[in-house]
Amino acid sequence: MIHKYIVTAEGESRLDIVSRISMLFMRRHIDVESLTYLPMAGCTSCYRVCALAREETIRQVICQMEHIEGLATVRYEESY
């Protein structure tokens, strides 16, 4: 069943990370409602994606995001 998920990642402040994240969602044809890049203190940023997908698909994307160089943490939650 398709649900709305919020995927949050923290890591280095690099715009190429935004591109890599968006490509992961595009390759799997996941409907993305929003993709937000939020610079934080120092050289870190928060990347947030709101998407509609199956949980299994989101877990696969999370697994791939964990391999993106420059990301420290990746997590997701179902949005109600």
Secondary structure, DSSP 8 states (H G I E B T S, - for coil): --EEEEEEEEEE--HHHHHHHHHHHHHTT-EEEEEEEEE-STTEEEEEEEEEE-HHHHHHHHHHHTTSTTEEEEEEEEE-
